[in-house]
Amino acid sequence: MTVQIFSRRFVFALAGLSAIAATGVPTAHAQDRSIVVTAVSSFKLIETLVPDFVKETGIKVDLQVLPYPQLRQRSMADFVSGSANSDVYAQDIIWLGEWAKNGYVRPLDELIARDIKGDDAADILPGALNALSKWDGKTWSMPFGAYYFLNYYRKDLFDQAGLKAPVTFADVDAAAEKLTDKAKNQFGISMAYQRGGPIVSWFLSTYTGAGGRLLKNPPEDFAPTLDSPEALAVLKHYLGWLKYAPNGAVGHHWNDQTVAMQSGRLAMAPTFSINGPEFAKPEVSSIAGKVGYTTMPRLTAEAPPVIPFGGWALGINAKTQKVEDSWRFIKWLTSGPIQTRLALLNGTPVRYSALQDPQVQKLYPWVAEVAAAERAGQVFPDYRPRYPFYPQIEEALGLELNNAALGKSTPEEALKLANEKIRKIVADAGQPMK
């Protein structure tokens, strides 16, 4: 086997007789079988696994790993032009409705019914499958990574200060204030405040964790709720946490938050579970073994917990001619055994068998809570509504939230403007509002 690397491209090629042994197909034919997979940066971790797929199938994989904005640009350019520069695309949860409505990817229901049955089908997390892949009665992708938004905190610092895991916003505020010591370069909490996806995703996770819903009750009522007292209360807390954050946090991306937590500068870092392993791995984190986790804060302790859900799936370009080879790769990557191997690397599997693996639970103890939340129905996938017009909402809301974080507007002004803009976006999309 040879592995050839070209900048961001990783072409895994199985050479010589090993292709014949693995597939029973002559080498010349095996060399003709190849697919292009385009994915976001976090998919880089599958590089070490892909050679096993090549060895097993004889299908070469050109894995093109791109930063998030570039993936969005590349995929949309491919889809809108009707080309197939990539056979398989990684799909963010918020793109599902848009891709399905426009037929950018092909439905997978017949392939799933043919190849994934019985216990194998039951092993897939239902929340992940429904949230990441199902739209308008069809299955448009296969879930790859399930991300749950949790509040990660420094258990050692909390124990030393006599603090319990925070439940309410008041608990978070009090802990953030008590655990901030700027002279020691120690800060109570930090969030993502950068304009666009970062501040919108992190604020809406906080709002949803408090029981809020951006849109009132789709599909009957799409009215935005950012003019509510609850939304204002949440935003005031969210902006207030800047007092306990590192300098420059108002411009921070979620990656900046991750690094600050890894380096031991934060007491709390609410984030997706994909980042949890980055806190737990001793080779990259100075706080390994010192991290606790809990659900996002609520306005009152009596309110039920809600876990905002995000993640990634894999879809087949509607224009590709390589459907079977593309499906074989997706089926392999989302299978129980491979998901367990991936879970040991990133703790975000979409299979019950992987979540329940003892080694995975030992490394990343929060996965047990995730599995329980899936069964209890506490996972909420639409905290960022998956409708085709969501990218417009993100742009409008991101601007107003960032203006409030920068002090250019008050929280009241920011939410009023954002709510008005979102109402117009929803109205233009022809959706009902009461």
MIROTI-146632 format. One record per residue (C-alpha): x, y, z; residue in three letters. Coordinates in steps of 0.5 Angstrom, whole numbers, padded with zeros to 4 digits, always signed. Each point is the difference from the previous one (the first is absolute). Layout:
N
XYZala ...
REM end
This chain:
434
+0000+0000+0000met +0002+0007-0002thr -0002+0006+0003val +0001+0007-0004gln -0002+0007+0003ile -0001+0006-0004phe -0001+0006+0005ser -0007-0001+0002arg -0001-0006-0004arg +0001-0007+0003phe +0000-0005-0005val +0000-0007+0002phe +0002-0005-0005ala +0000-0008+0001leu +0006-0002-0005ala +0002-0007-0003gly -0003-0007+0001leu -0003+0003+0007ser -0006+0002-0004ala -0001-0006-0003ile +0000-0004+0006ala -0005+0005+0004ala -0005+0000-0006thr +0001-0005-0004gly +0000+0005-0006val +0006+0001-0005pro +0005+0005+0002thr -0001+0004-0006ala -0008+0001+0002his +0002+0001+0007ala +0004+0006-0002gln -0006+0003-0004asp -0004+0000+0006arg +0000+0006+0004ser -0004+0005+0004ile +0001+0007+0002val -0002+0002+0007val +0000+0007+0002thr -0001+0002+0008ala +0001+0005+0005val +0007+0000+0004ser -0003-0004+0006ser +0000-0006-0005phe +0008+0000+0000lys -0001-0005+0005leu -0002-0005-0005ile +0006+0000-0004glu +0003-0006+0004thr -0006-0004-0001leu -0001+0001-0007val +0006-0005-0002pro -0004-0006+0003asp -0006+0002-0005phe +0004+0000-0006val +0003-0006+0002lys -0006-0004+0001glu -0004+0003-0006thr +0006+0002-0005gly -0004+0007-0001ile +0005+0006+0001lys -0002+0006+0004val +0002+0007-0002asp -0002+0003+0007leu +0000+0008-0001gln +0000+0003+0007val -0002+0007+0000leu -0001+0006+0005pro -0008+0001+0002tyr -0001+0006-0005pro +0004-0003-0005gln -0004-0007+0000leu -0007+0005+0000arg +0003+0003-0006gln +0003-0006-0004arg -0007-0004+0001ser -0004+0005-0002met +0004+0002-0006ala -0001-0007-0002asp -0007-0001+0001phe -0002+0006-0003val +0004-0001-0006ser -0003-0007-0001gly +0007-0003+0000ser +0003-0006+0004ala +0007+0002+0002asn -0001-0004+0007ser -0004-0006+0000asp -0001+0000+0008val -0001+0007+0004tyr +0000+0001+0007ala -0007+0003+0002gln -0001+0005+0006asp -0006-0001+0004ile -0003+0007-0002ile +0001-0002-0008trp -0004-0006+0000leu -0007+0004-0002gly +0004+0004-0005glu +0003-0006-0003trp -0006-0004+0000ala -0005+0005-0003lys +0005+0002-0006asn +0001-0008-0001gly +0008+0001+0001tyr +0001-0007+0003val -0004-0006-0002arg -0005-0003+0005pro +0003-0007+0003leu -0006-0003+0002asp +0000-0006-0005glu +0008-0001+0002leu -0001+0000+0007ile -0006-0005+0000ala +0004-0004-0004arg +0006+0000+0004asp -0001+0002+0007ile -0005-0004+0004lys -0002-0003+0006gly +0005+0001+0006asp +0004+0004-0004asp -0005+0005-0002ala -0002+0000+0007ala +0007+0001+0003asp +0000+0007-0004ile -0002+0006+0005leu -0007+0002-0002pro +0001+0007+0002gly +0006+0001-0004ala -0003-0004-0006leu -0007+0005+0000asn +0004+0006+0001ala +0006-0001-0004leu -0003-0004-0006ser -0008+0000-0001lys -0004+0006-0003trp -0007+0000-0003asp -0001-0008+0001gly +0007-0002-0004lys +0007-0001+0003thr +0005+0004-0004trp +0006-0002+0004ser +0003-0004+0005met +0002+0003+0007pro +0008+0000+0001phe +0001+0004+0006gly -0005+0001+0006ala +0002+0007+0004tyr -0004+0001+0006tyr +0001+0007+0003phe +0002+0000+0008leu +0003+0004+0005asn +0008-0003+0001tyr +0003+0003+0007tyr +0006-0001+0004arg -0002-0005+0005lys +0006+0002+0004asp -0001+0007+0000leu -0007-0001+0002phe +0002-0005+0006asp +0005+0005+0003gln -0005+0006+0000ala -0005-0005+0003gly -0005+0001-0006leu -0005-0005-0003lys -0001-0001-0007ala -0004+0006-0003pro -0007-0001-0001val -0003+0007-0001thr +0003+0006-0003phe +0000+0003+0007ala +0005-0006+0001asp +0004+0001-0006val +0001+0008+0001asp +0002-0001+0008ala +0005-0006-0002ala +0003+0005-0006ala +0001+0005+0005glu +0003-0004+0005lys +0005-0004-0004leu +0002+0006-0004thr +0007+0003+0002asp +0003+0004-0006lys +0007+0001+0004ala +0000-0008-0001lys -0002+0000-0007asn -0006-0004+0003gln -0007+0002-0003phe -0007-0003+0002gly -0003-0001-0007ile +0000+0002-0007ser -0004-0001-0006met +0000+0001-0007ala -0001+0007-0002tyr +0002+0001-0007gln -0005+0002-0005arg -0004-0005-0004gly +0000-0007+0001gly +0004+0000+0007pro -0004+0005+0004ile -0007-0003-0003val +0002-0007+0001ser +0002+0001+0007trp -0005+0005+0002phe -0006-0004-0003leu +0003-0006+0004ser +0000+0004+0006thr -0007+0002-0001tyr -0003-0007-0002thr +0004-0003+0006gly -0005+0005+0004ala -0006-0002-0003gly +0000+0005-0006gly -0002-0001-0007arg +0002+0004-0006leu -0006-0001-0003leu -0007-0001+0004lys -0003-0006-0003asn +0002-0003-0007pro -0003-0002-0005pro -0007+0004+0003glu +0004+0006+0003asp +0006+0003-0003phe +0000+0006+0004ala +0007+0002+0003pro +0000+0000+0008thr +0006+0005+0001leu -0004+0005+0002asp -0002-0004+0006ser +0002+0002+0008pro +0004-0007+0000glu +0004+0002-0006ala +0002+0006+0003leu +0002-0003+0006ala +0004-0005-0003val +0004+0005-0004leu +0001+0005+0006lys +0003-0006+0003his +0004-0002-0006tyr +0003+0007-0001leu +0001+0000+0007gly +0005-0006+0000trp +0005+0005-0004leu +0002+0003+0007lys +0003-0007+0002tyr +0003-0002-0007ala +0007+0001-0003pro +0002+0007-0003asn -0003+0000-0007gly -0005-0005+0001ala -0005+0004-0004val +0003-0002-0006gly +0001-0007+0002his -0002-0006-0005his -0001-0007+0004trp +0007-0002-0002asn +0002+0006+0004asp -0004-0003+0006gln +0002-0007-0001thr +0008+0002+0001val -0002+0005+0006ala -0003-0006+0003met +0006-0005-0002gln +0005+0004+0003ser -0003+0001+0007gly -0003+0007-0001arg -0007-0001+0001leu -0004-0003+0005ala -0006-0001-0004met -0001-0001-0008ala -0007-0002-0002pro +0001-0003-0007thr -0002-0006-0005phe +0003-0007+0003ser +0004+0000-0006ile +0005+0004+0004asn -0001-0004+0006gly +0006-0005-0002pro +0004+0006-0001glu +0000+0002+0007phe +0001-0008+0002ala +0006-0002-0004lys +0006+0001+0004pro +0004+0001-0006glu -0003+0006-0002val -0003+0003+0007ser +0003+0002+0006ser -0007-0001+0004ile -0001-0007-0002ala -0003-0004+0006gly -0003+0006+0003lys -0006+0002-0004val -0007-0001+0002gly -0006+0001-0005tyr -0008+0002+0001thr -0005+0002-0004thr -0001+0007-0002met -0003+0005+0005pro -0007+0001+0001arg -0004+0006+0003leu -0003-0004+0006thr +0003-0006+0003ala -0007-0003-0001glu +0000+0000-0008ala +0002-0006-0003pro +0006-0001-0004pro +0001+0001-0007val +0006-0002-0004ile +0001+0004-0007pro +0002-0005-0005phe +0004+0001-0007gly +0005-0004-0004gly +0002-0002-0007trp -0003-0005-0005ala +0003-0003-0006leu -0004+0001-0007gly +0001-0003-0007ile +0000+0006-0005asn -0006-0001-0005ala +0004+0001-0006lys +0005-0006+0001thr +0000-0006-0004gln +0004-0004+0006lys -0006-0001+0005val +0002-0007+0002glu +0007+0002+0001asp -0002+0006+0004ser -0005-0004+0004trp +0004-0005+0002arg +0005+0005+0003phe -0005+0003+0004ile -0003-0006+0002lys +0007-0002+0002trp +0001+0006+0004leu -0006+0000+0004thr +0000-0007+0002ser +0000-0002+0007gly +0008-0003+0000pro +0002+0006-0004ile -0004+0005+0005gln +0003-0003+0006thr +0007+0001-0003arg -0002+0007-0001leu -0003+0001+0007ala +0007-0002+0003leu +0002+0006-0004leu -0005+0005+0000asn -0006-0002+0005gly -0005+0002-0005thr -0003-0007-0003pro -0007-0001-0003val -0001-0007+0003arg -0002-0003+0006tyr +0005-0005+0000ser +0006+0005+0000ala -0003+0004+0005leu -0001-0006+0005gln +0007-0002-0002asp +0004-0001+0007pro +0006+0003-0002gln -0004+0006-0003val -0003+0002+0006gln +0006-0001+0004lys +0003+0005-0004leu -0006+0005-0001tyr -0004-0001+0005pro -0006+0005-0002trp -0002-0005-0006val -0004-0004+0005ala -0004+0006+0002glu -0001+0001-0008val -0002-0007-0001ala -0005+0001+0006ala -0002+0007-0003ala -0002-0003-0007glu -0004-0005+0003arg -0004+0005+0005ala -0001+0004-0006gly +0004+0006+0003gln +0004+0002-0006val -0003+0006-0004phe +0003+0000-0008pro -0004+0006-0002asp +0004+0005+0004tyr +0002+0003-0006arg -0006-0002-0005pro +0002-0004-0006arg -0004+0003-0005tyr +0003+0003-0006pro -0001+0007+0002phe +0005-0001+0006tyr +0006+0003-0003pro -0003+0006+0000gln -0003+0000+0007ile +0008-0001+0002glu +0002+0006-0004glu -0005+0005+0003ala +0000-0003+0007leu +0008+0000+0000gly +0000+0007-0002leu -0004+0002+0006glu +0003-0004+0005leu +0007+0002-0001asn -0002+0007+0000asn -0003-0001+0007ala +0006-0003+0002ala +0004+0006-0003leu -0004+0005+0004gly -0003+0003-0007lys -0007-0002+0003ser -0003-0002+0006thr -0003-0007+0001pro -0007+0002-0001glu +0002+0004-0006glu +0004-0006-0003ala -0006-0005+0001leu -0005+0005-0003lys +0003+0001-0006leu +0002-0007-0001ala -0007-0003+0001asn -0003+0005-0005glu +0005-0002-0005lys -0001-0007+0001ile -0008+0001+0000arg +0002+0003-0007lys +0004-0006-0002ile -0005-0005+0002val -0006+0004-0003ala +0004+0000-0007asp +0001-0007+0001ala -0008-0001+0000gly +0000-0003+0007gln -0006+0001+0004pro +0001+0005+0007met -0006+0001+0005lys 
REM end
